[in-house]
Amino acid sequence: MIQARGEQARRFKGRSGLFANADMQSKEIREFCKVDSVGEELLKMAITKLGLSARAYDRILKVGRTIADLAASAEIRPEHVSEAIQYRSLDRNLIV
């Protein structure tokens, strides 16, 4: 976990107000949370089947970036996206 936080500190060095993936706004999400075509298809399917909003889409990308950081991966892989979608699905099931 310490290594993942170090990676985030390096990523956001010199950017005011950015210290962790959770702090990212749309501009930073587009810059730092790029996914491949398989990951993009997973996201599209989640939005369609789960009825997720654009805000949820951004949250999934940020969580996916964090999961990738924890795995010491420079890229957000489809398995990171899938795990992030699962966490989002759990959140939705807990909110009643």
mmCIF file as gemmi writes it, N, C-alpha and C atoms, coordinates in Angstrom:
data_model
loop_
_atom_site.group_PDB
_atom_site.id
_atom_site.type_symbol
_atom_site.label_atom_id
_atom_site.label_alt_id
_atom_site.label_comp_id
_atom_site.label_asym_id
_atom_site.label_entity_id
_atom_site.label_seq_id
_atom_site.pdbx_PDB_ins_code
_atom_site.Cartn_x
_atom_site.Cartn_y
_atom_site.Cartn_z
_atom_site.occupancy
_atom_site.B_iso_or_equiv
_atom_site.pdbx_formal_charge
_atom_site.auth_seq_id
_atom_site.auth_asym_id
_atom_site.pdbx_PDB_model_num
ATOM 1 N N . MET Axp A 1 ? 0.823 -1.178 0 1 0 ? 1 A 1
ATOM 2 C CA . MET Axp A 1 ? 0 0 0 1 0 ? 1 A 1
ATOM 3 C C . MET Axp A 1 ? 0.877 1.255 0 1 0 ? 1 A 1
ATOM 4 N N . ILE Axp A 2 ? 1.978 1.217 0.72 1 0 ? 2 A 1
ATOM 5 C CA . ILE Axp A 2 ? 2.879 2.37 0.776 1 0 ? 2 A 1
ATOM 6 C C . ILE Axp A 2 ? 3.451 2.664 -0.606 1 0 ? 2 A 1
ATOM 7 N N . GLN Axp A 3 ? 3.751 1.609 -1.356 1 0 ? 3 A 1
ATOM 8 C CA . GLN Axp A 3 ? 4.278 1.805 -2.71 1 0 ? 3 A 1
ATOM 9 C C . GLN Axp A 3 ? 3.233 2.446 -3.617 1 0 ? 3 A 1
ATOM 10 N N . ALA Axp A 4 ? 1.975 2.058 -3.453 1 0 ? 4 A 1
ATOM 11 C CA . ALA Axp A 4 ? 0.903 2.639 -4.264 1 0 ? 4 A 1
ATOM 12 C C . ALA Axp A 4 ? 0.745 4.127 -3.948 1 0 ? 4 A 1
ATOM 13 N N . ARG Axp A 5 ? 0.824 4.478 -2.673 1 0 ? 5 A 1
ATOM 14 C CA . ARG Axp A 5 ? 0.735 5.898 -2.299 1 0 ? 5 A 1
ATOM 15 C C . ARG Axp A 5 ? 1.925 6.682 -2.846 1 0 ? 5 A 1
ATOM 16 N N . GLY Axp A 6 ? 3.098 6.048 -2.843 1 0 ? 6 A 1
ATOM 17 C CA . GLY Axp A 6 ? 4.278 6.692 -3.418 1 0 ? 6 A 1
ATOM 18 C C . GLY Axp A 6 ? 4.11 6.941 -4.902 1 0 ? 6 A 1
ATOM 19 N N . GLU Axp A 7 ? 3.524 5.983 -5.585 1 0 ? 7 A 1
ATOM 20 C CA . GLU Axp A 7 ? 3.267 6.144 -7.019 1 0 ? 7 A 1
ATOM 21 C C . GLU Axp A 7 ? 2.302 7.297 -7.265 1 0 ? 7 A 1
ATOM 22 N N . GLN Axp A 8 ? 1.278 7.402 -6.45 1 0 ? 8 A 1
ATOM 23 C CA . GLN Axp A 8 ? 0.326 8.5 -6.592 1 0 ? 8 A 1
ATOM 24 C C . GLN Axp A 8 ? 0.999 9.845 -6.306 1 0 ? 8 A 1
ATOM 25 N N . ALA Axp A 9 ? 1.865 9.882 -5.302 1 0 ? 9 A 1
ATOM 26 C CA . ALA Axp A 9 ? 2.589 11.119 -4.989 1 0 ? 9 A 1
ATOM 27 C C . ALA Axp A 9 ? 3.457 11.546 -6.17 1 0 ? 9 A 1
ATOM 28 N N . ARG Axp A 10 ? 4.123 10.59 -6.817 1 0 ? 10 A 1
ATOM 29 C CA . ARG Axp A 10 ? 4.932 10.895 -8.006 1 0 ? 10 A 1
ATOM 30 C C . ARG Axp A 10 ? 4.053 11.367 -9.155 1 0 ? 10 A 1
ATOM 31 N N . ARG Axp A 11 ? 2.929 10.696 -9.346 1 0 ? 11 A 1
ATOM 32 C CA . ARG Axp A 11 ? 2.022 11.03 -10.446 1 0 ? 11 A 1
ATOM 33 C C . ARG Axp A 11 ? 1.518 12.467 -10.326 1 0 ? 11 A 1
ATOM 34 N N . PHE Axp A 12 ? 1.209 12.892 -9.119 1 0 ? 12 A 1
ATOM 35 C CA . PHE Axp A 12 ? 0.583 14.19 -8.92 1 0 ? 12 A 1
ATOM 36 C C . PHE Axp A 12 ? 1.548 15.263 -8.445 1 0 ? 12 A 1
ATOM 37 N N . LYS Axp A 13 ? 2.827 14.972 -8.456 1 0 ? 13 A 1
ATOM 38 C CA . LYS Axp A 13 ? 3.819 15.947 -8.002 1 0 ? 13 A 1
ATOM 39 C C . LYS Axp A 13 ? 3.686 17.243 -8.81 1 0 ? 13 A 1
ATOM 40 N N . GLY Axp A 14 ? 3.63 18.348 -8.104 1 0 ? 14 A 1
ATOM 41 C CA . GLY Axp A 14 ? 3.532 19.645 -8.753 1 0 ? 14 A 1
ATOM 42 C C . GLY Axp A 14 ? 2.125 20.048 -9.148 1 0 ? 14 A 1
ATOM 43 N N . ARG Axp A 15 ? 1.147 19.216 -8.843 1 0 ? 15 A 1
ATOM 44 C CA . ARG Axp A 15 ? -0.246 19.533 -9.167 1 0 ? 15 A 1
ATOM 45 C C . ARG Axp A 15 ? -0.966 19.939 -7.893 1 0 ? 15 A 1
ATOM 46 N N . SER Axp A 16 ? -1.372 21.155 -7.837 1 0 ? 16 A 1
ATOM 47 C CA . SER Axp A 16 ? -2.003 21.708 -6.643 1 0 ? 16 A 1
ATOM 48 C C . SER Axp A 16 ? -3.301 20.98 -6.302 1 0 ? 16 A 1
ATOM 49 N N . GLY Axp A 17 ? -3.429 20.564 -5.061 1 0 ? 17 A 1
ATOM 50 C CA . GLY Axp A 17 ? -4.657 19.94 -4.59 1 0 ? 17 A 1
ATOM 51 C C . GLY Axp A 17 ? -4.812 18.479 -4.926 1 0 ? 17 A 1
ATOM 52 N N . LEU Axp A 18 ? -3.842 17.904 -5.619 1 0 ? 18 A 1
ATOM 53 C CA . LEU Axp A 18 ? -3.909 16.489 -5.983 1 0 ? 18 A 1
ATOM 54 C C . LEU Axp A 18 ? -2.881 15.706 -5.181 1 0 ? 18 A 1
ATOM 55 N N . PHE Axp A 19 ? -3.379 14.767 -4.393 1 0 ? 19 A 1
ATOM 56 C CA . PHE Axp A 19 ? -2.488 13.946 -3.583 1 0 ? 19 A 1
ATOM 57 C C . PHE Axp A 19 ? -2.753 12.459 -3.763 1 0 ? 19 A 1
ATOM 58 N N . ALA Axp A 20 ? -3.986 12.128 -4.162 1 0 ? 20 A 1
ATOM 59 C CA . ALA Axp A 20 ? -4.38 10.733 -4.316 1 0 ? 20 A 1
ATOM 60 C C . ALA Axp A 20 ? -5.339 10.612 -5.501 1 0 ? 20 A 1
ATOM 61 N N . ASN Axp A 21 ? -5.535 9.381 -5.951 1 0 ? 21 A 1
ATOM 62 C CA . ASN Axp A 21 ? -6.431 9.15 -7.082 1 0 ? 21 A 1
ATOM 63 C C . ASN Axp A 21 ? -7.833 9.682 -6.81 1 0 ? 21 A 1
ATOM 64 N N . ALA Axp A 22 ? -8.276 9.623 -5.572 1 0 ? 22 A 1
ATOM 65 C CA . ALA Axp A 22 ? -9.616 10.095 -5.226 1 0 ? 22 A 1
ATOM 66 C C . ALA Axp A 22 ? -9.781 11.585 -5.472 1 0 ? 22 A 1
ATOM 67 N N . ASP Axp A 23 ? -8.681 12.333 -5.51 1 0 ? 23 A 1
ATOM 68 C CA . ASP Axp A 23 ? -8.735 13.778 -5.707 1 0 ? 23 A 1
ATOM 69 C C . ASP Axp A 23 ? -8.891 14.19 -7.171 1 0 ? 23 A 1
ATOM 70 N N . MET Axp A 24 ? -8.756 13.245 -8.077 1 0 ? 24 A 1
ATOM 71 C CA . MET Axp A 24 ? -8.79 13.58 -9.505 1 0 ? 24 A 1
ATOM 72 C C . MET Axp A 24 ? -10.151 14.109 -9.942 1 0 ? 24 A 1
ATOM 73 N N . GLN Axp A 25 ? -10.107 15.104 -10.811 1 0 ? 25 A 1
ATOM 74 C CA . GLN Axp A 25 ? -11.292 15.627 -11.476 1 0 ? 25 A 1
ATOM 75 C C . GLN Axp A 25 ? -11.294 15.072 -12.908 1 0 ? 25 A 1
ATOM 76 N N . SER Axp A 26 ? -12.28 15.443 -13.691 1 0 ? 26 A 1
ATOM 77 C CA . SER Axp A 26 ? -12.434 14.892 -15.041 1 0 ? 26 A 1
ATOM 78 C C . SER Axp A 26 ? -11.173 15.004 -15.888 1 0 ? 26 A 1
ATOM 79 N N . LYS Axp A 27 ? -10.516 16.145 -15.854 1 0 ? 27 A 1
ATOM 80 C CA . LYS Axp A 27 ? -9.312 16.344 -16.669 1 0 ? 27 A 1
ATOM 81 C C . LYS Axp A 27 ? -8.231 15.324 -16.308 1 0 ? 27 A 1
ATOM 82 N N . GLU Axp A 28 ? -8.003 15.138 -15.015 1 0 ? 28 A 1
ATOM 83 C CA . GLU Axp A 28 ? -6.975 14.198 -14.58 1 0 ? 28 A 1
ATOM 84 C C . GLU Axp A 28 ? -7.389 12.754 -14.833 1 0 ? 28 A 1
ATOM 85 N N . ILE Axp A 29 ? -8.669 12.471 -14.7 1 0 ? 29 A 1
ATOM 86 C CA . ILE Axp A 29 ? -9.153 11.117 -14.976 1 0 ? 29 A 1
ATOM 87 C C . ILE Axp A 29 ? -8.86 10.755 -16.426 1 0 ? 29 A 1
ATOM 88 N N . ARG Axp A 30 ? -9.14 11.683 -17.336 1 0 ? 30 A 1
ATOM 89 C CA . ARG Axp A 30 ? -8.878 11.424 -18.758 1 0 ? 30 A 1
ATOM 90 C C . ARG Axp A 30 ? -7.377 11.247 -19.022 1 0 ? 30 A 1
ATOM 91 N N . GLU Axp A 31 ? -6.553 11.934 -18.261 1 0 ? 31 A 1
ATOM 92 C CA . GLU Axp A 31 ? -5.107 11.858 -18.457 1 0 ? 31 A 1
ATOM 93 C C . GLU Axp A 31 ? -4.489 10.595 -17.851 1 0 ? 31 A 1
ATOM 94 N N . PHE Axp A 32 ? -4.92 10.229 -16.654 1 0 ? 32 A 1
ATOM 95 C CA . PHE Axp A 32 ? -4.249 9.17 -15.907 1 0 ? 32 A 1
ATOM 96 C C . PHE Axp A 32 ? -5.001 7.847 -15.846 1 0 ? 32 A 1
ATOM 97 N N . CYS Axp A 33 ? -6.218 7.807 -16.345 1 0 ? 33 A 1
ATOM 98 C CA . CYS Axp A 33 ? -7.031 6.592 -16.22 1 0 ? 33 A 1
ATOM 99 C C . CYS Axp A 33 ? -7.438 6.028 -17.578 1 0 ? 33 A 1
ATOM 100 N N . LYS Axp A 34 ? -6.496 5.932 -18.452 1 0 ? 34 A 1
ATOM 101 C CA . LYS Axp A 34 ? -6.778 5.379 -19.781 1 0 ? 34 A 1
ATOM 102 C C . LYS Axp A 34 ? -6.859 3.861 -19.697 1 0 ? 34 A 1
ATOM 103 N N . VAL Axp A 35 ? -7.843 3.321 -20.401 1 0 ? 35 A 1
ATOM 104 C CA . VAL Axp A 35 ? -8.02 1.87 -20.44 1 0 ? 35 A 1
ATOM 105 C C . VAL Axp A 35 ? -7.977 1.41 -21.892 1 0 ? 35 A 1
ATOM 106 N N . ASP Axp A 36 ? -7.666 0.137 -22.081 1 0 ? 36 A 1
ATOM 107 C CA . ASP Axp A 36 ? -7.626 -0.41 -23.433 1 0 ? 36 A 1
ATOM 108 C C . ASP Axp A 36 ? -9.051 -0.712 -23.909 1 0 ? 36 A 1
ATOM 109 N N . SER Axp A 37 ? -9.168 -1.252 -25.095 1 0 ? 37 A 1
ATOM 110 C CA . SER Axp A 37 ? -10.495 -1.483 -25.684 1 0 ? 37 A 1
ATOM 111 C C . SER Axp A 37 ? -11.301 -2.503 -24.885 1 0 ? 37 A 1
ATOM 112 N N . VAL Axp A 38 ? -10.65 -3.505 -24.313 1 0 ? 38 A 1
ATOM 113 C CA . VAL Axp A 38 ? -11.365 -4.497 -23.507 1 0 ? 38 A 1
ATOM 114 C C . VAL Axp A 38 ? -11.911 -3.841 -22.24 1 0 ? 38 A 1
ATOM 115 N N . GLY Axp A 39 ? -11.095 -3.027 -21.589 1 0 ? 39 A 1
ATOM 116 C CA . GLY Axp A 39 ? -11.545 -2.3 -20.403 1 0 ? 39 A 1
ATOM 117 C C . GLY Axp A 39 ? -12.687 -1.352 -20.725 1 0 ? 39 A 1
ATOM 118 N N . GLU Axp A 40 ? -12.594 -0.701 -21.873 1 0 ? 40 A 1
ATOM 119 C CA . GLU Axp A 40 ? -13.653 0.219 -22.305 1 0 ? 40 A 1
ATOM 120 C C . GLU Axp A 40 ? -14.967 -0.526 -22.532 1 0 ? 40 A 1
ATOM 121 N N . GLU Axp A 41 ? -14.882 -1.703 -23.122 1 0 ? 41 A 1
ATOM 122 C CA . GLU Axp A 41 ? -16.084 -2.521 -23.34 1 0 ? 41 A 1
ATOM 123 C C . GLU Axp A 41 ? -16.705 -2.951 -22.016 1 0 ? 41 A 1
ATOM 124 N N . LEU Axp A 42 ? -15.867 -3.307 -21.037 1 0 ? 42 A 1
ATOM 125 C CA . LEU Axp A 42 ? -16.374 -3.654 -19.712 1 0 ? 42 A 1
ATOM 126 C C . LEU Axp A 42 ? -17.127 -2.476 -19.098 1 0 ? 42 A 1
ATOM 127 N N . LEU Axp A 43 ? -16.55 -1.288 -19.225 1 0 ? 43 A 1
ATOM 128 C CA . LEU Axp A 43 ? -17.195 -0.085 -18.684 1 0 ? 43 A 1
ATOM 129 C C . LEU Axp A 43 ? -18.526 0.188 -19.373 1 0 ? 43 A 1
ATOM 130 N N . LYS Axp A 44 ? -18.558 0.078 -20.696 1 0 ? 44 A 1
ATOM 131 C CA . LYS Axp A 44 ? -19.802 0.305 -21.434 1 0 ? 44 A 1
ATOM 132 C C . LYS Axp A 44 ? -20.875 -0.687 -21.011 1 0 ? 44 A 1
ATOM 133 N N . MET Axp A 45 ? -20.47 -1.955 -20.855 1 0 ? 45 A 1
ATOM 134 C CA . MET Axp A 45 ? -21.415 -2.983 -20.448 1 0 ? 45 A 1
ATOM 135 C C . MET Axp A 45 ? -21.947 -2.695 -19.038 1 0 ? 45 A 1
ATOM 136 N N . ALA Axp A 46 ? -21.075 -2.258 -18.142 1 0 ? 46 A 1
ATOM 137 C CA . ALA Axp A 46 ? -21.5 -1.952 -16.771 1 0 ? 46 A 1
ATOM 138 C C . ALA Axp A 46 ? -22.482 -0.79 -16.759 1 0 ? 46 A 1
ATOM 139 N N . ILE Axp A 47 ? -22.21 0.225 -17.554 1 0 ? 47 A 1
ATOM 140 C CA . ILE Axp A 47 ? -23.104 1.381 -17.602 1 0 ? 47 A 1
ATOM 141 C C . ILE Axp A 47 ? -24.475 0.968 -18.131 1 0 ? 47 A 1
ATOM 142 N N . THR Axp A 48 ? -24.473 0.147 -19.154 1 0 ? 48 A 1
ATOM 143 C CA . THR Axp A 48 ? -25.729 -0.293 -19.756 1 0 ? 48 A 1
ATOM 144 C C . THR Axp A 48 ? -26.503 -1.225 -18.826 1 0 ? 48 A 1
ATOM 145 N N . LYS Axp A 49 ? -25.836 -2.271 -18.338 1 0 ? 49 A 1
ATOM 146 C CA . LYS Axp A 49 ? -26.54 -3.279 -17.548 1 0 ? 49 A 1
ATOM 147 C C . LYS Axp A 49 ? -26.849 -2.833 -16.134 1 0 ? 49 A 1
ATOM 148 N N . LEU Axp A 50 ? -25.988 -2.033 -15.545 1 0 ? 50 A 1
ATOM 149 C CA . LEU Axp A 50 ? -26.193 -1.599 -14.163 1 0 ? 50 A 1
ATOM 150 C C . LEU Axp A 50 ? -26.833 -0.225 -14.079 1 0 ? 50 A 1
ATOM 151 N N . GLY Axp A 51 ? -26.986 0.428 -15.22 1 0 ? 51 A 1
ATOM 152 C CA . GLY Axp A 51 ? -27.598 1.75 -15.235 1 0 ? 51 A 1
ATOM 153 C C . GLY Axp A 51 ? -26.763 2.79 -14.509 1 0 ? 51 A 1
ATOM 154 N N . LEU Axp A 52 ? -25.46 2.722 -14.702 1 0 ? 52 A 1
ATOM 155 C CA . LEU Axp A 52 ? -24.557 3.637 -14.002 1 0 ? 52 A 1
ATOM 156 C C . LEU Axp A 52 ? -24.51 5 -14.68 1 0 ? 52 A 1
ATOM 157 N N . SER Axp A 53 ? -24.255 6.013 -13.881 1 0 ? 53 A 1
ATOM 158 C CA . SER Axp A 53 ? -24.164 7.382 -14.38 1 0 ? 53 A 1
ATOM 159 C C . SER Axp A 53 ? -22.741 7.703 -14.833 1 0 ? 53 A 1
ATOM 160 N N . ALA Axp A 54 ? -22.583 8.875 -15.429 1 0 ? 54 A 1
ATOM 161 C CA . ALA Axp A 54 ? -21.246 9.339 -15.817 1 0 ? 54 A 1
ATOM 162 C C . ALA Axp A 54 ? -20.37 9.525 -14.586 1 0 ? 54 A 1
ATOM 163 N N . ARG Axp A 55 ? -20.973 9.944 -13.507 1 0 ? 55 A 1
ATOM 164 C CA . ARG Axp A 55 ? -20.226 10.099 -12.249 1 0 ? 55 A 1
ATOM 165 C C . ARG Axp A 55 ? -19.709 8.743 -11.761 1 0 ? 55 A 1
ATOM 166 N N . ALA Axp A 56 ? -20.536 7.728 -11.849 1 0 ? 56 A 1
ATOM 167 C CA . ALA Axp A 56 ? -20.124 6.376 -11.455 1 0 ? 56 A 1
ATOM 168 C C . ALA Axp A 56 ? -19.01 5.874 -12.371 1 0 ? 56 A 1
ATOM 169 N N . TYR Axp A 57 ? -19.095 6.199 -13.651 1 0 ? 57 A 1
ATOM 170 C CA . TYR Axp A 57 ? -18.06 5.837 -14.619 1 0 ? 57 A 1
ATOM 171 C C . TYR Axp A 57 ? -16.712 6.4 -14.164 1 0 ? 57 A 1
ATOM 172 N N . ASP Axp A 58 ? -16.697 7.676 -13.79 1 0 ? 58 A 1
ATOM 173 C CA . ASP Axp A 58 ? -15.459 8.298 -13.315 1 0 ? 58 A 1
ATOM 174 C C . ASP Axp A 58 ? -14.967 7.651 -12.033 1 0 ? 58 A 1
ATOM 175 N N . ARG Axp A 59 ? -15.866 7.339 -11.137 1 0 ? 59 A 1
ATOM 176 C CA . ARG Axp A 59 ? -15.475 6.689 -9.884 1 0 ? 59 A 1
ATOM 177 C C . ARG Axp A 59 ? -14.856 5.32 -10.145 1 0 ? 59 A 1
ATOM 178 N N . ILE Axp A 60 ? -15.435 4.576 -11.069 1 0 ? 60 A 1
ATOM 179 C CA . ILE Axp A 60 ? -14.889 3.26 -11.409 1 0 ? 60 A 1
ATOM 180 C C . ILE Axp A 60 ? -13.482 3.41 -11.966 1 0 ? 60 A 1
ATOM 181 N N . LEU Axp A 61 ? -13.271 4.402 -12.813 1 0 ? 61 A 1
ATOM 182 C CA . LEU Axp A 61 ? -11.939 4.63 -13.356 1 0 ? 61 A 1
ATOM 183 C C . LEU Axp A 61 ? -10.937 4.972 -12.256 1 0 ? 61 A 1
ATOM 184 N N . LYS Axp A 62 ? -11.332 5.802 -11.3 1 0 ? 62 A 1
ATOM 185 C CA . LYS Axp A 62 ? -10.431 6.167 -10.208 1 0 ? 62 A 1
ATOM 186 C C . LYS Axp A 62 ? -10.104 4.953 -9.33 1 0 ? 62 A 1
ATOM 187 N N . VAL Axp A 63 ? -11.105 4.148 -9.05 1 0 ? 63 A 1
ATOM 188 C CA . VAL Axp A 63 ? -10.865 2.938 -8.258 1 0 ? 63 A 1
ATOM 189 C C . VAL Axp A 63 ? -10.005 1.96 -9.057 1 0 ? 63 A 1
ATOM 190 N N . GLY Axp A 64 ? -10.264 1.843 -10.347 1 0 ? 64 A 1
ATOM 191 C CA . GLY Axp A 64 ? -9.438 0.995 -11.202 1 0 ? 64 A 1
ATOM 192 C C . GLY Axp A 64 ? -7.979 1.442 -11.208 1 0 ? 64 A 1
ATOM 193 N N . ARG Axp A 65 ? -7.757 2.768 -11.235 1 0 ? 65 A 1
ATOM 194 C CA . ARG Axp A 65 ? -6.393 3.309 -11.177 1 0 ? 65 A 1
ATOM 195 C C . ARG Axp A 65 ? -5.723 2.922 -9.854 1 0 ? 65 A 1
ATOM 196 N N . THR Axp A 66 ? -6.488 2.983 -8.761 1 0 ? 66 A 1
ATOM 197 C CA . THR Axp A 66 ? -5.946 2.624 -7.454 1 0 ? 66 A 1
ATOM 198 C C . THR Axp A 66 ? -5.629 1.127 -7.391 1 0 ? 66 A 1
ATOM 199 N N . ILE Axp A 67 ? -6.504 0.305 -7.926 1 0 ? 67 A 1
ATOM 200 C CA . ILE Axp A 67 ? -6.259 -1.138 -7.952 1 0 ? 67 A 1
ATOM 201 C C . ILE Axp A 67 ? -5.003 -1.431 -8.773 1 0 ? 67 A 1
ATOM 202 N N . ALA Axp A 68 ? -4.85 -0.751 -9.897 1 0 ? 68 A 1
ATOM 203 C CA . ALA Axp A 68 ? -3.641 -0.919 -10.719 1 0 ? 68 A 1
ATOM 204 C C . ALA Axp A 68 ? -2.397 -0.485 -9.939 1 0 ? 68 A 1
ATOM 205 N N . ASP Axp A 69 ? -2.5 0.613 -9.201 1 0 ? 69 A 1
ATOM 206 C CA . ASP Axp A 69 ? -1.368 1.07 -8.383 1 0 ? 69 A 1
ATOM 207 C C . ASP Axp A 69 ? -1.002 0.031 -7.338 1 0 ? 69 A 1
ATOM 208 N N . LEU Axp A 70 ? -2.003 -0.548 -6.695 1 0 ? 70 A 1
ATOM 209 C CA . LEU Axp A 70 ? -1.742 -1.577 -5.685 1 0 ? 70 A 1
ATOM 210 C C . LEU Axp A 70 ? -1.086 -2.815 -6.29 1 0 ? 70 A 1
ATOM 211 N N . ALA Axp A 71 ? -1.397 -3.086 -7.56 1 0 ? 71 A 1
ATOM 212 C CA . ALA Axp A 71 ? -0.805 -4.217 -8.276 1 0 ? 71 A 1
ATOM 213 C C . ALA Axp A 71 ? 0.521 -3.836 -8.941 1 0 ? 71 A 1
ATOM 214 N N . ALA Axp A 72 ? 0.988 -2.616 -8.702 1 0 ? 72 A 1
ATOM 215 C CA . ALA Axp A 72 ? 2.225 -2.1 -9.308 1 0 ? 72 A 1
ATOM 216 C C . ALA Axp A 72 ? 2.178 -2.168 -10.83 1 0 ? 72 A 1
ATOM 217 N N . SER Axp A 73 ? 1.016 -1.825 -11.374 1 0 ? 73 A 1
ATOM 218 C CA . SER Axp A 73 ? 0.811 -1.844 -12.819 1 0 ? 73 A 1
ATOM 219 C C . SER Axp A 73 ? 0.712 -0.417 -13.349 1 0 ? 73 A 1
ATOM 220 N N . ALA Axp A 74 ? 1.49 -0.116 -14.37 1 0 ? 74 A 1
ATOM 221 C CA . ALA Axp A 74 ? 1.436 1.216 -14.974 1 0 ? 74 A 1
ATOM 222 C C . ALA Axp A 74 ? 0.124 1.428 -15.722 1 0 ? 74 A 1
ATOM 223 N N . GLU Axp A 75 ? -0.455 0.356 -16.247 1 0 ? 75 A 1
ATOM 224 C CA . GLU Axp A 75 ? -1.7 0.449 -17 1 0 ? 75 A 1
ATOM 225 C C . GLU Axp A 75 ? -2.859 -0.057 -16.157 1 0 ? 75 A 1
ATOM 226 N N . ILE Axp A 76 ? -4.036 0.469 -16.461 1 0 ? 76 A 1
ATOM 227 C CA . ILE Axp A 76 ? -5.262 -0.074 -15.874 1 0 ? 76 A 1
ATOM 228 C C . ILE Axp A 76 ? -5.699 -1.202 -16.796 1 0 ? 76 A 1
ATOM 229 N N . ARG Axp A 77 ? -5.587 -2.4 -16.313 1 0 ? 77 A 1
ATOM 230 C CA . ARG Axp A 77 ? -5.916 -3.588 -17.117 1 0 ? 77 A 1
ATOM 231 C C . ARG Axp A 77 ? -7.393 -3.938 -16.945 1 0 ? 77 A 1
ATOM 232 N N . PRO Axp A 78 ? -7.911 -4.765 -17.858 1 0 ? 78 A 1
ATOM 233 C CA . PRO Axp A 78 ? -9.322 -5.16 -17.753 1 0 ? 78 A 1
ATOM 234 C C . PRO Axp A 78 ? -9.68 -5.773 -16.395 1 0 ? 78 A 1
ATOM 235 N N . GLU Axp A 79 ? -8.768 -6.532 -15.797 1 0 ? 79 A 1
ATOM 236 C CA . GLU Axp A 79 ? -9.079 -7.124 -14.49 1 0 ? 79 A 1
ATOM 237 C C . GLU Axp A 79 ? -9.204 -6.064 -13.396 1 0 ? 79 A 1
ATOM 238 N N . HIS Axp A 80 ? -8.489 -4.95 -13.552 1 0 ? 80 A 1
ATOM 239 C CA . HIS Axp A 80 ? -8.615 -3.843 -12.596 1 0 ? 80 A 1
ATOM 240 C C . HIS Axp A 80 ? -9.973 -3.165 -12.76 1 0 ? 80 A 1
ATOM 241 N N . VAL Axp A 81 ? -10.378 -2.977 -13.999 1 0 ? 81 A 1
ATOM 242 C CA . VAL Axp A 81 ? -11.686 -2.381 -14.287 1 0 ? 81 A 1
ATOM 243 C C . VAL Axp A 81 ? -12.791 -3.283 -13.753 1 0 ? 81 A 1
ATOM 244 N N . SER Axp A 82 ? -12.663 -4.575 -14.001 1 0 ? 82 A 1
ATOM 245 C CA . SER Axp A 82 ? -13.665 -5.536 -13.55 1 0 ? 82 A 1
ATOM 246 C C . SER Axp A 82 ? -13.808 -5.516 -12.028 1 0 ? 82 A 1
ATOM 247 N N . GLU Axp A 83 ? -12.684 -5.486 -11.33 1 0 ? 83 A 1
ATOM 248 C CA . GLU Axp A 83 ? -12.723 -5.438 -9.867 1 0 ? 83 A 1
ATOM 249 C C . GLU Axp A 83 ? -13.385 -4.142 -9.383 1 0 ? 83 A 1
ATOM 250 N N . ALA Axp A 84 ? -13.068 -3.033 -10.015 1 0 ? 84 A 1
ATOM 251 C CA . ALA Axp A 84 ? -13.669 -1.753 -9.646 1 0 ? 84 A 1
ATOM 252 C C . ALA Axp A 84 ? -15.184 -1.768 -9.874 1 0 ? 84 A 1
ATOM 253 N N . ILE Axp A 85 ? -15.617 -2.379 -10.963 1 0 ? 85 A 1
ATOM 254 C CA . ILE Axp A 85 ? -17.055 -2.498 -11.244 1 0 ? 85 A 1
ATOM 255 C C . ILE Axp A 85 ? -17.724 -3.347 -10.164 1 0 ? 85 A 1
ATOM 256 N N . GLN Axp A 86 ? -17.065 -4.415 -9.75 1 0 ? 86 A 1
ATOM 257 C CA . GLN Axp A 86 ? -17.63 -5.257 -8.693 1 0 ? 86 A 1
ATOM 258 C C . GLN Axp A 86 ? -17.808 -4.464 -7.4 1 0 ? 86 A 1
ATOM 259 N N . TYR Axp A 87 ? -16.823 -3.644 -7.047 1 0 ? 87 A 1
ATOM 260 C CA . TYR Axp A 87 ? -16.954 -2.827 -5.844 1 0 ? 87 A 1
ATOM 261 C C . TYR Axp A 87 ? -18.113 -1.845 -5.972 1 0 ? 87 A 1
ATOM 262 N N . ARG Axp A 88 ? -18.259 -1.263 -7.155 1 0 ? 88 A 1
ATOM 263 C CA . ARG Axp A 88 ? -19.363 -0.328 -7.381 1 0 ? 88 A 1
ATOM 264 C C . ARG Axp A 88 ? -20.704 -1.046 -7.269 1 0 ? 88 A 1
ATOM 265 N N . SER Axp A 89 ? -20.768 -2.264 -7.796 1 0 ? 89 A 1
ATOM 266 C CA . SER Axp A 89 ? -21.999 -3.054 -7.702 1 0 ? 89 A 1
ATOM 267 C C . SER Axp A 89 ? -22.329 -3.358 -6.253 1 0 ? 89 A 1
ATOM 268 N N . LEU Axp A 90 ? -21.326 -3.664 -5.449 1 0 ? 90 A 1
ATOM 269 C CA . LEU Axp A 90 ? -21.542 -3.905 -4.026 1 0 ? 90 A 1
ATOM 270 C C . LEU Axp A 90 ? -22.083 -2.655 -3.345 1 0 ? 90 A 1
ATOM 271 N N . ASP Axp A 91 ? -21.513 -1.498 -3.688 1 0 ? 91 A 1
ATOM 272 C CA . ASP Axp A 91 ? -22.001 -0.239 -3.122 1 0 ? 91 A 1
ATOM 273 C C . ASP Axp A 91 ? -23.482 -0.032 -3.415 1 0 ? 91 A 1
ATOM 274 N N . ARG Axp A 92 ? -23.86 -0.294 -4.649 1 0 ? 92 A 1
ATOM 275 C CA . ARG Axp A 92 ? -25.249 -0.081 -5.05 1 0 ? 92 A 1
ATOM 276 C C . ARG Axp A 92 ? -26.168 -1.043 -4.309 1 0 ? 92 A 1
ATOM 277 N N . ASN Axp A 93 ? -25.708 -2.272 -4.06 1 0 ? 93 A 1
ATOM 278 C CA . ASN Axp A 93 ? -26.535 -3.248 -3.362 1 0 ? 93 A 1
ATOM 279 C C . ASN Axp A 93 ? -26.694 -2.916 -1.88 1 0 ? 93 A 1
ATOM 280 N N . LEU Axp A 94 ? -25.729 -2.21 -1.324 1 0 ? 94 A 1
ATOM 281 C CA . LEU Axp A 94 ? -25.787 -1.862 0.094 1 0 ? 94 A 1
ATOM 282 C C . LEU Axp A 94 ? -26.644 -0.629 0.357 1 0 ? 94 A 1
ATOM 283 N N . ILE Axp A 95 ? -26.81 0.214 -0.649 1 0 ? 95 A 1
ATOM 284 C CA . ILE Axp A 95 ? -27.615 1.434 -0.502 1 0 ? 95 A 1
ATOM 285 C C . ILE Axp A 95 ? -29.08 1.079 -0.713 1 0 ? 95 A 1
ATOM 286 N N . VAL Axp A 96 ? -29.827 1.165 0.34 1 0 ? 96 A 1
ATOM 287 C CA . VAL Axp A 96 ? -31.245 0.809 0.243 1 0 ? 96 A 1
ATOM 288 C C . VAL Axp A 96 ? -32.088 1.927 0.797 1 0 ? 96 A 1
